[in-house]
Amino acid sequence: MKKLILHEVGMRDGLQVEKTLVPIEKKIEWTKKLSESAVDIIQLGSFVNPSKVPQMADTDELFKYFKSNPLPNPNTILSGLVLNEKGLERAMNVGVDLICMGISASETHSMKNTGMTVAEASDRIINMAKSALQEGKPVQVSVQSAFGCGFEGKIDESKVISIVSRFADAGLKQISLADTAGHAFPEQVSRLYKRILDMIPDAQLACHFHNTYGLGMANIFSAMLSGVKYFEAAFGGLGGCPFTKKAAGNVSTEDVVAYWHRNSLRNDINLDILIDLASEVSQHFEKELPGYIYKTGNIKY
């Protein structure tokens, strides 16, 4: 099995729905801990309108801080999410390492999330991605609501494949499927990724699952068997899209890493640091988080 890459999205997707604003000093502290744990990629924030997502108002400042103050692990990649040209310009100005952007397969979710139809978003996002590539920036593109929509229900798989085909035609090969509404189930995961690899054999596949209906880890396993390389997860299972019908947590980073440890796949990632971080985040928000391992501790033989 190829090396699995962990893309930690707690600093963005994990925090974005929380009403209690996290001070930038605390965000810096948590990011440093993630770097120390040896996760591969940290999604530090999103370049969005702060009136829409107040938790992300300091994203530019965070990136600037870490450009001047290197992370504990020099191999850590910092990613950022952009939704439009203005967001891309901001991301380029602060030196984001990996730029993430996506198109929803759901018309309703697309309008709520970006104010654009799927067709409008497709044209703009693909042009943005090509522009970033021309500037020498790595880009990951995603299909959001790829497995279902909280508003529309079932999403025709041909819509997902059509968007992915446009990515491929534009030379975009790092492709994520995002389960924004948490509707995915293992057989569907396997089927969609197989269709993508049949169409684009050299695609670098990524996955982003929410645990809304309890199938998050099962979907992670299915994605592993399907040739997915990049796995997105959030500390403590925190998070959810504020523009979907039922926002629910991501798959927990500690749960994924504990599973990989059991299979000796990524023993280089420090699970103890991740457990400590999830516990600290839980205390900060004064609530129990959805993840399991940070509460039970890992199994050690």
Buried (B, 14 or more C-beta within 10 A) or exposed (E): EEEBBBBBBBBBBBBBBBEEEBEBEEBBEBBBBBBBBBBBBBBBBBBBBEEBBBBBBBBBBBBBBBEEEEBEBEEBBBBBBBBBEEBBEBBBEBEBBBBBBBBBBBBBBBBBBBEBEBEBBBBBBBEBBBBBBEEEBBBBBBBBBBBBBBBBEEBEBEBBBBBBBBBBEBEBBBBBBBBBBBBBBBEBBBEBBEBBBEEBEEBBBBBBBBBBBEBBBBBBEBBBEBBBBBBBBBBBBBBBBBBBBBBBBBBBBBBBBBBBBEEEBBEEBBBEBBBBBBBBBBEEBEEEBBBBBBBEEBEEE
